[in-house]
Amino acid sequence: MRERTELRRAASVRSGGVDLLELTPRLHLMRFFVGQAYLWRDGDDLTLIDTGPPGSAPAIASAVRGLGTLRRVGLTHAHDDHTGSAAEIGSWPGATVLAHRADAPVVRGDRPAPPPDFTEFERELHTQVAHGLTAAPPARVDVELDDGDELDIGGGARVIPVPGHTDGSIALHLERERVLFTGDVIAEHSGELMLGPFNVDRDRAAASMRRLTGLDVDVACFGHGDAIVTAAGDALRSLG
């Protein structure tokens, strides 16, 4: 699908039972038994992008202690493997939880998440990847994000709506730092990029994916799969 793009498979360390990988001096990836989360550092202040499945908070706390102080939690969407530990982490002193207004009621437990429109392949895959995944408990949302909002992360992070995976899926674009967090609208597997599975509206998700392909970024971080840390914009353009 594309020429080989350099992937930095950084040497991982175990931090509280989770793999912690340094992607750049300011960016770390944490891998769980399903899904992953990211820590972005501005000085001593940390932003957590997604929270992993339920039970991930102790491992995240261990990672945070070695890097700085957690100030905010940005949720890319409301699925359990991304919001599973938001309730516990949201109770930490000084932590602000952010989610798009369309997914915030699901995160809070005010309404259930709409089920994905599975293909037959996705139905079987979902059974495999969701094995052992429990439902996320309701979590507080302090700030409801909207399209085009800008956050004080990395000199300014723009909220990009990417609906289709869920109604309130977002990407975060750190324009000055040339970093993109895609959530689950794009996935990486074996060096290839693709539309993420398990969408409530596959056509809408595909349109959202294409919206990200024109961004000129160096680093792209996906909800599932290896991050790209060099010339990520070239890889994204291959999806256009």
Secondary structure as UniProt FT lines:
FT   STRAND          12..15
FT   TURN            16..17
FT   STRAND          18..24
FT   TURN            25..26
FT   STRAND          27..31
FT   STRAND          36..42
FT   TURN            43..44
FT   STRAND          45..49
FT   TURN            54..55
FT   HELIX           57..65
FT   TURN            66..67
FT   STRAND          69..74
FT   HELIX           80..83
FT   TURN            84..85
FT   HELIX           86..90
FT   TURN            93..94
FT   STRAND          96..100
FT   TURN            101..103
FT   HELIX           104..108
FT   HELIX           120..129
FT   TURN            130..132
FT   STRAND          143..145
FT   TURN            147..148
FT   STRAND          150..151
FT   TURN            154..155
FT   STRAND          157..161
FT   TURN            163..164
FT   TURN            167..168
FT   STRAND          170..174
FT   TURN            175..178
FT   STRAND          179..183
FT   STRAND          186..189
FT   TURN            190..191
FT   STRAND          192..195
FT   HELIX           202..212
FT   TURN            213..214
FT   STRAND          219..222
FT   HELIX           232..237
FT   TURN            238..239
//
